[in-house]
Amino acid sequence: MLNYIFKRLVHIALALFLIITATFFLMKLAPGSPFASERELPPAIEQQLNAKYGLDNPWYIQYTDYLVSSITFDFGESMKYKGRSVNDMIAEGFPVSLVLGIEAMILAIGFGVLLGVISSLYHNRLPDYVSTVIAILGISVPSFILAGLLQYYLSFKAGWFPVTGWKGFAYTVLPATAIALTHVGFIAKLTRSSMLEQTNSEYVKLARAKGIGKWTIVFKHTLRNALLPVVTYLGPLSAGVLTGSFIIEQIFAIPGIGRHFVQSITNRDYTTIMGVTVFYSVILLFAVLIVDILYNFIDPRIKLKGAKKQ
């Protein structure tokens, strides 16, 4: 196990290096500069700003500086928000995105697995058709469309929830639901297909022949093995929802990390782009690592490649 984890950490370091490199050169290829939006900026002042942030250095020196900053997790000062460091912006925005992401994950996993189980138990019957339609709608309709519909009908029309802001639990319901609905569809489809596959397996037929009750078979045998594909999906799901949905945070005016990322791209804020990208990548890569390790505990038959044999 330790050997496997060490190898995966090496792979994570390599992946981060490639992500940092790609992000740097994509930023350099993008037209404009962080100060292009300033009106009639005198050349002398622009030159001073470029010198302050090292933008007047050769590309290989800039690349080295970005690499060192990423390794030390010290991304420096934002190029657009004077006096604010990127680390402080991440520290302020991530707890908000974390709360929103946890709520979205609970909704997505709970309702996704529930719909998948119902759909498989009533295969080719009305509950199956209804669950499938809900899953397809969740997958096919973009989250920002769902967010707009939720705001219009549940906020403007019904007045049940606030439209925007972040002042309490009531403000989290609509954005968490908008984020979760897309993932509900994917999880429901994964659970349904895996449940149907497990239902026709030999060990389930043997359990039925022994007279074991239907719900005991479903919850103790079928569902446990059917959740492995869902666990696979939890890696990217957790990274996505915990760091916040960029568009959803913009629509609901939520001060999370996703909002900073969108604004940094619009403003060409190089230091913030690099900081948020590296932070997001670290969460994604470690989430996938944790999911892979969990495989061994959920199903002992799965052997981790590179792990020491018992």
Secondary structure, DSSP 4 states (H G I P E B T S, - for coil): -HHHHHHHHHHHHHHHHHHHHHHHHHHHHSSS-TTTTSTT--HHHHHHHHHHTTTTS-HHHHHHHHHHHHHHT---B-SSSTT-BHHHHHHHHHHHHHHHHHHHHHHHHHHHHHHHHHHHHTTTSHHHHHHHHHHHHHHHS-HHHHHHHHIIIIIIIS--S-SS--SSTHHHHHHHHHHHHHHHHHHHHHHHHHHHHHHTSHHHHHHHHTT--HHHIIIIIIHHHHTHHHHHHHHHHHHHHHS--HHHHHHTT--SHHHHHHHHHHHT-HHHHHHHHHHHHHHHHHHHHHHHHHHHHH-TT---TTSPP-
